[in-house]
Amino acid sequence: MKALVFHGSGKSAWEDVADPGIQDATDAIVRVDAVTICGTDLHILKGDVPEVRPGTVLGHEAVGEVVEAGGDVRSVRPGDRVLLSCITSCGRCRYCREGTYGQCRGGGGWILGHLINGTQAEYVRVPYADLSTYPLPGAVDSKDAVLLADVYPTAYEVGVLNGRVLPADTVVVVGAGPIGLAAIATARLYTPQRIIAVDPAPARLDAAKRFGADAVASAGEEAEQLVADLTEGLGADVAIEAVGLPASFEACTRMVRPGGHVANVGVHGKSATLQLEDLWTKNVTITTGLVDTYSTPTLLRMMAAGQLPTSYLVTHIFPLDAMEEAYEIFARAADTGALKVVLGEPQHDALTVRTP
């Protein structure tokens, strides 16, 4: 089969690799119908995630059809169309029993495209298939469903829920990429007074407005002044960091009010300075997190009911064998306007650009 293989910092290739097979009785083999590229994949290619070894197939988000299932798999069978979660759960360890599947100690957690071969391929082996796949209703389109593999659960759990967004809050979301936009959409479920989106790219600020941001600003002093002006100098109740850069994290700590919450969602490849000399008296809560995907069933029901905005988020659609071109488009998002790119839909012979 063909797959996108990591060959070290800055190097990858769409090439022939061995077909995956059942290794454990809890495995399933899934033929990939739709797959996407995550900002974390770009971090891997930059060398920010050293645990990923050269030779690993990248990717942790996909929708596909089960073609083979191990003898202990009970909830899915060949022919089923499923969502593959970015998080794998053994279901037995302490963390899985507590619902914090991202910290699984039984061979799960974030392993696809990280510690084992991932989803940017024609076929993928899914360990613990009963707990790590979700059957999809026919009404949910694959290019929309793939957003529930990582983007929406991450934004909702690590951003909105960890940040404890409440009615009448002022929420500032720093970074209006896919995660930031999904954070805006799911924060609106809690009826905040206002949501402020911060991003240097005008196109992404326009997208933030479509997703429900009430005010937008470029990064830097403009954003901090806007937050101060709208809150009478108090600061935001919740600041969600959705970039993964020291400057964006540090800006969140300056824009949050005393007693507020900073929810870090971004993947950081460099150290950020924690200005404790300014923060120690402010009762600020700072949370970090790897998504657990415990919210996936709820989000899937919402998507099936048309309650999650998805049409604006997928901007480019490619055939699966255009993986390298899709990476180039996604990596140059500031120039191409790419938010999420989806690959694998057979009816598309070439790049399709979707517009809202």
C-alpha positions as CSV (number, residue, x, y, z in Angstrom):
1,M,0.0,0.0,0.0
2,K,1.0,3.7,-0.1
3,A,1.5,5.8,2.9
4,L,3.1,9.1,4.1
5,V,6.3,8.1,5.9
6,F,8.3,10.3,8.2
7,H,12.1,10.1,7.5
8,G,13.4,12.6,10.0
9,S,13.2,16.3,10.6
10,G,11.9,18.0,7.4
11,K,11.7,14.8,5.5
12,S,8.7,12.7,4.4
13,A,7.5,10.8,1.4
14,W,4.4,9.1,-0.1
15,E,5.7,5.7,-0.8
16,D,5.1,1.9,-0.8
17,V,5.0,0.2,2.6
18,A,3.9,-3.2,3.8
19,D,0.1,-3.7,4.3
20,P,-0.9,-3.7,8.0
21,G,-2.1,-7.0,9.5
22,I,-3.8,-8.1,12.7
23,Q,-1.3,-8.3,15.5
24,D,-3.6,-8.6,18.5
25,A,-7.1,-10.1,18.8
26,T,-8.4,-6.6,19.7
27,D,-7.1,-5.0,16.4
28,A,-9.1,-4.0,13.4
29,I,-7.8,-3.1,9.9
30,V,-9.5,-0.1,8.3
31,R,-9.4,1.0,4.7
32,V,-9.0,4.8,4.8
33,D,-11.8,6.7,3.0
34,A,-11.0,10.2,4.4
35,V,-8.0,11.5,6.3
36,T,-6.7,14.9,7.3
37,I,-3.5,16.6,8.3
38,C,-3.1,18.1,11.8
39,G,-0.9,20.9,12.9
40,T,0.8,18.3,15.2
41,D,2.0,16.5,12.0
42,L,3.7,19.8,11.0
43,H,5.3,19.9,14.5
44,I,6.6,16.3,14.0
45,L,8.1,17.2,10.6
46,K,9.9,20.2,12.3
47,G,11.4,17.8,14.8
48,D,9.3,19.1,17.7
49,V,8.1,15.6,18.7
50,P,11.3,13.5,19.0
51,E,9.4,10.3,20.1
52,V,8.4,9.8,16.4
53,R,10.9,7.6,14.8
54,P,12.0,7.7,11.2
55,G,10.0,5.2,9.2
56,T,6.7,5.9,11.0
57,V,3.5,6.4,8.9
58,L,2.1,9.8,10.1
59,G,-1.5,10.8,10.8
60,H,-4.0,10.2,13.6
61,E,-7.4,11.3,12.1
62,A,-9.4,9.3,9.7
63,V,-12.7,7.8,8.6
64,G,-12.9,4.4,6.9
65,E,-14.4,1.0,6.4
66,V,-13.5,-2.0,8.6
67,V,-12.1,-4.7,6.4
68,E,-10.8,-7.1,9.0
69,A,-11.3,-7.5,12.8
70,G,-9.5,-9.6,15.4
71,G,-11.3,-12.4,17.3
72,D,-11.9,-10.3,20.4
73,V,-13.5,-7.3,18.6
74,R,-17.2,-7.1,19.3
75,S,-18.6,-3.7,18.5
76,V,-17.5,-3.3,14.9
77,R,-17.2,-5.8,12.0
78,P,-16.1,-5.8,8.4
79,G,-18.2,-3.5,6.3
80,D,-18.8,-1.0,9.1
81,R,-18.0,2.7,8.4
82,V,-16.2,4.1,11.4
83,L,-14.5,7.2,12.8
84,L,-11.0,6.5,14.1
85,S,-10.2,8.4,17.2
86,C,-6.9,10.1,17.6
87,I,-6.7,8.5,21.0
88,T,-6.5,4.8,21.6
89,S,-8.0,3.3,24.8
90,C,-7.2,0.0,26.4
91,G,-10.2,0.4,28.6
92,R,-8.6,-1.4,31.6
93,C,-5.9,0.8,33.1
94,R,-6.5,3.4,35.9
95,Y,-6.6,6.3,33.5
96,C,-9.0,4.7,31.1
97,R,-11.3,3.8,33.9
98,E,-11.3,7.5,35.0
99,G,-12.1,8.6,31.4
100,T,-8.7,10.2,30.8
101,Y,-7.9,8.0,27.8
102,G,-5.1,10.3,26.5
103,Q,-3.0,9.1,29.5
104,C,-3.7,5.4,28.8
105,R,-1.0,3.1,30.3
106,G,-2.2,-0.1,28.7
107,G,-0.8,0.5,25.2
108,G,-3.0,3.3,24.2
109,G,-3.1,7.1,24.4
110,W,-1.8,9.1,21.4
111,I,-0.1,6.3,19.5
112,L,-1.3,6.5,15.9
113,G,1.2,8.4,13.8
114,H,3.3,8.9,17.0
115,L,4.5,5.6,18.5
116,I,3.0,3.3,15.8
117,N,2.0,3.7,12.2
118,G,-0.8,6.1,11.6
119,T,-3.7,7.0,9.3
120,Q,-2.2,8.8,6.4
121,A,-2.2,5.6,4.3
122,E,-4.5,3.4,2.3
123,Y,-5.0,1.0,5.3
124,V,-4.4,1.3,9.0
125,R,-4.2,-1.1,12.0
126,V,-6.3,0.2,14.9
127,P,-5.5,-1.3,18.3
128,Y,-8.3,-1.8,20.8
129,A,-10.8,-1.3,18.0
130,D,-13.9,-1.7,20.2
131,L,-13.0,1.4,22.3
132,S,-11.1,3.4,19.7
133,T,-13.5,3.5,16.8
134,Y,-17.0,4.9,16.5
135,P,-19.7,3.6,14.0
136,L,-20.9,6.4,11.8
137,P,-24.5,7.1,10.9
138,G,-25.1,7.3,7.1
139,A,-26.2,10.9,7.3
140,V,-22.8,12.1,8.5
141,D,-20.5,12.9,5.6
142,S,-16.9,11.5,5.8
143,K,-15.3,14.9,5.2
144,D,-17.2,16.3,8.2
145,A,-16.9,13.2,10.4
146,V,-13.1,13.3,10.2
147,L,-13.2,16.6,12.1
148,L,-14.4,14.6,15.2
149,A,-11.2,12.5,15.2
150,D,-9.2,15.2,16.9
151,V,-10.1,18.9,16.1
152,Y,-13.5,19.2,17.8
153,P,-12.8,17.0,20.8
154,T,-9.5,18.8,21.4
155,A,-10.9,22.3,21.2
156,Y,-13.9,21.4,23.3
157,E,-12.2,19.3,26.0
158,V,-8.8,21.0,26.3
159,G,-10.0,24.5,25.5
160,V,-13.6,25.1,26.5
161,L,-14.1,22.6,29.2
162,N,-10.7,22.9,30.8
163,G,-11.1,26.7,30.6
164,R,-14.4,26.4,32.3
165,V,-16.3,28.7,30.0
166,L,-19.5,30.0,31.6
167,P,-22.5,32.0,30.6
168,A,-21.7,35.8,30.3
169,D,-17.9,35.1,30.2
170,T,-15.5,37.0,28.0
171,V,-13.4,34.4,26.2
172,V,-10.3,35.3,24.1
173,V,-9.1,32.6,21.7
174,V,-5.5,33.2,20.5
175,G,-5.1,31.5,17.2
176,A,-7.9,31.2,14.6
177,G,-6.7,28.0,12.9
178,P,-8.8,24.8,13.0
179,I,-8.5,24.3,16.7
180,G,-9.2,27.9,17.5
181,L,-12.2,28.0,15.3
182,A,-13.6,24.8,16.8
183,A,-13.0,26.3,20.2
184,I,-15.0,29.4,19.2
185,A,-17.8,27.2,17.9
186,T,-18.0,25.0,21.0
187,A,-17.5,27.9,23.5
188,R,-20.7,29.4,22.0
189,L,-22.6,26.4,23.4
190,Y,-22.1,28.0,26.9
191,T,-23.5,31.5,25.9
192,P,-20.5,33.6,26.8
193,Q,-21.1,37.4,26.7
194,R,-18.4,37.7,24.0
195,I,-15.7,35.8,22.2
196,I,-12.6,37.6,20.9
197,A,-10.5,35.9,18.3
198,V,-6.8,36.9,17.9
199,D,-4.8,36.0,14.8
200,P,-2.4,37.9,12.4
201,A,-4.0,36.5,9.3
202,P,-7.1,38.5,8.0
203,A,-8.6,35.4,6.3
204,R,-8.6,33.5,9.6
205,L,-10.2,36.4,11.4
206,D,-12.9,36.4,8.8
207,A,-13.4,32.7,9.4
208,A,-13.5,33.4,13.2
209,K,-16.4,35.8,12.6
210,R,-18.3,33.1,10.7
211,F,-17.8,30.6,13.5
212,G,-19.2,33.1,16.0
213,A,-16.5,35.5,17.2
214,D,-17.9,38.8,18.3
215,A,-14.7,40.8,18.0
216,V,-11.3,40.1,16.3
217,A,-7.8,41.5,16.5
218,S,-4.3,41.0,15.2
219,A,-1.7,39.6,17.6
220,G,0.3,41.8,19.9
221,E,-0.6,45.1,21.6
222,E,-3.8,45.5,19.5
223,A,-5.3,42.3,20.9
224,E,-4.3,43.1,24.5
225,Q,-5.8,46.6,24.2
226,L,-9.0,45.3,22.7
227,V,-9.5,42.8,25.5
228,A,-8.8,45.6,28.1
229,D,-11.2,48.0,26.4
230,L,-14.0,45.4,26.2
231,T,-13.6,44.4,29.9
232,E,-13.0,47.8,31.5
233,G,-9.4,46.8,32.1
234,L,-10.3,43.6,34.0
235,G,-9.2,41.0,31.4
236,A,-10.8,37.9,29.9
237,D,-12.5,35.3,32.1
238,V,-11.0,32.6,29.8
239,A,-8.0,32.7,27.5
240,I,-7.6,29.8,25.2
241,E,-4.1,29.3,23.6
242,A,-4.5,27.6,20.2
243,V,-1.1,28.2,18.5
244,G,1.7,26.6,20.4
245,L,4.2,29.5,20.4
246,P,5.8,31.2,23.5
247,A,4.5,34.6,22.5
248,S,0.9,33.4,22.2
249,F,1.0,31.6,25.6
250,E,2.5,34.6,27.3
251,A,-0.1,36.9,25.7
252,C,-2.8,34.7,27.2
253,T,-1.4,35.1,30.7
254,R,-1.4,38.9,30.2
255,M,-5.0,39.0,28.9
256,V,-6.6,36.9,31.5
257,R,-8.3,38.5,34.5
258,P,-7.4,37.8,38.2
259,G,-9.2,34.5,39.0
260,G,-9.5,33.6,35.4
261,H,-8.4,30.5,33.4
262,V,-5.7,30.0,30.8
263,A,-6.4,26.8,28.8
264,N,-3.3,25.8,26.7
265,V,-4.3,23.7,23.7
266,G,-1.4,24.4,21.3
267,V,1.5,22.0,20.8
268,H,4.7,23.7,22.0
269,G,8.1,22.9,20.6
270,K,9.9,25.6,22.6
271,S,9.9,26.8,26.2
272,A,7.5,29.6,27.2
273,T,8.3,32.0,30.0
274,L,5.9,31.8,33.0
275,Q,5.9,35.3,34.6
276,L,5.2,34.1,38.1
277,E,6.3,37.4,39.5
278,D,3.2,38.9,37.9
279,L,0.9,36.0,38.2
280,W,1.4,34.6,41.7
281,T,-1.1,37.1,43.3
282,K,-3.8,36.8,40.6
283,N,-5.3,33.4,41.4
284,V,-4.9,32.4,37.7
285,T,-5.6,28.8,36.8
286,I,-3.4,27.4,33.9
287,T,-4.4,24.1,32.4
288,T,-2.6,21.9,29.8
289,G,-3.9,18.8,28.3
290,L,-3.8,16.0,25.7
291,V,-7.3,15.4,24.4
292,D,-9.0,12.3,26.0
293,T,-11.9,12.1,23.4
294,Y,-14.5,11.3,26.0
295,S,-16.7,13.9,24.3
296,T,-16.7,12.2,20.9
297,P,-20.1,10.5,21.3
298,T,-21.7,13.7,22.3
299,L,-20.1,15.7,19.5
300,L,-21.1,13.0,17.0
301,R,-24.7,13.3,18.0
302,M,-24.5,17.1,17.7
303,M,-23.0,16.8,14.2
304,A,-25.7,14.3,13.1
305,A,-28.2,16.8,14.3
306,G,-26.6,19.7,12.4
307,Q,-25.5,21.5,15.5
308,L,-21.8,21.8,14.8
309,P,-20.5,24.1,12.0
310,T,-18.3,22.1,9.7
311,S,-18.7,23.5,6.2
312,Y,-16.4,26.5,6.8
313,L,-13.6,24.4,8.3
314,V,-12.7,22.0,5.4
315,T,-11.2,24.3,2.8
316,H,-9.4,21.9,0.5
317,I,-10.1,18.4,-0.7
318,F,-7.6,16.1,-2.4
319,P,-7.4,12.5,-3.6
320,L,-5.4,10.4,-1.2
321,D,-2.4,10.1,-3.5
322,A,-1.9,13.9,-3.4
323,M,-0.7,13.7,0.1
324,E,2.6,15.6,-0.5
325,E,0.7,18.4,-2.3
326,A,-1.8,18.6,0.5
327,Y,1.0,19.0,3.1
328,E,2.5,21.8,1.1
329,I,-0.9,23.6,0.9
330,F,-1.6,23.1,4.6
331,A,1.9,24.2,5.7
332,R,1.5,27.5,3.8
333,A,-1.8,28.2,5.3
334,A,-1.1,32.0,5.5
335,D,-0.7,32.1,1.7
336,T,-3.2,29.4,0.7
337,G,-6.0,30.1,3.2
338,A,-6.1,26.5,4.2
339,L,-7.9,25.5,7.4
340,K,-8.4,21.8,7.2
341,V,-7.5,19.7,4.2
342,V,-9.2,16.3,3.6
343,L,-7.9,13.6,1.4
344,G,-9.3,10.4,0.0
345,E,-12.6,11.1,-1.5
346,P,-12.7,9.1,-4.7
347,Q,-15.0,11.4,-6.6
348,H,-12.4,14.1,-6.6
349,D,-9.8,13.7,-9.2
350,A,-7.8,16.8,-8.2
351,L,-7.7,19.6,-5.7
352,T,-11.1,21.0,-4.8
353,V,-11.3,24.3,-2.9
354,R,-14.4,24.7,-0.9
355,T,-15.7,28.2,-0.1
356,P,-18.2,29.1,2.6
